[in-house]
Amino acid sequence: MKTPFKPGTMIYPLPAVMVSCGDSPENYNIITIAWTGTICSDPPLCYISVRKERHSHELISRTGEFVINLTTEQLAHATDWCGVRSGRDYNKFREMHLTPEKGQIVKAPLIAESPLNIECKVFEVKELGTHDMFMAEVVAVNAEESLIDKGTGAFQLNHAQPLAYSHGKYYGLGERLGGFGFSVKKKR
């Protein structure tokens, strides 16, 4: 039996990512985002949605760049802290002992402790009520070498213990249940 529930964004779990922005060490900032995802694979496009009043909204609007930094269970405290504190009041890199690192293309810093950094350039901003959606082209990806399978070249994020967000709570992902296409794969 189903119970009617008020309309809302109930698509969970989501990745909990730290988005870094700014174009010089004096204005580097980190915002925690759960409203993020893929728009298209070819060309590689993604988005983040940010409230207009957030300090990072102003920085991303001005620079047109940001970096999506995937998070891990080890980064859970920093991920949460960067989501509840404002960059207007704190230097989040210093407070959370995170290391800003130069990217390949964008001026926004990578977070060195993140296993994967996705450099993005904004191509459109869509105003959507409480949040603006920054749609962006992925211009570079930086992966932790130790997580790349030497045989296949595949990136193994699962070894980094990625962090997920579900209705106000953070979770680890747990065990793998199958791979893409496992339901139709022929048994050998």
Protein Blocks (a to p, Z undefined) as FASTA:
>chain_A
ZZddddddfbdcdddddddedjbfklgccdddfbgcdfbfbdcdddddddfklmklmmmm
mnopacdddddfklmmmmmmmmmpcfklpcfklmnopacdddfkbmbdcdfklmbdcddd
dfbdcdehjbccdddddfbdcddfklpcfklopacfklnopaddeehiacdebjafbdeh
klmpccZZ
